[in-house]
Every structure is written in C-alpha cells, then in structure tokens.
Amino acid sequence: MDVLGILIPVSLFLGLVGLGIFFWMLKRGQFDDPEGDAHRILREDYDDHPKS
C-alpha cells in the first residue's frame, strides 16, 4: 500500500504533463489538417525527396 502513495502522484503528474503537451500542440496548429498529408501523398506531383 505504500507504493500507491508514490504511484498515484507520479501517474497524475505524468497525465498532466501529457495533457499540457497535447494543448501546446493544439495551440501550435499540429492538428489543423490531419487529412492533408493523406491526400497530398496520392497526388502525381508529390515529391517525397525534395531537393534542398
């Protein structure tokens, strides 16, 4: 039972960190166009090795 005193706060902390990262990614626009890449790769002019 002493282990639960450690595991519960650690799991809550990790959950809050994950939630914070998720909201940070939402704010940066990471999930704005989830279908765009799926459709873009099917186009004829798609180049997966662009010249630098």
Secondary structure, DSSP 8 states (H G I E B T S, - for coil): -TTHHHHHHHHHHHHHHHHHHHHHHHHTTTTS-TTHHHHHTTSTT--SS---
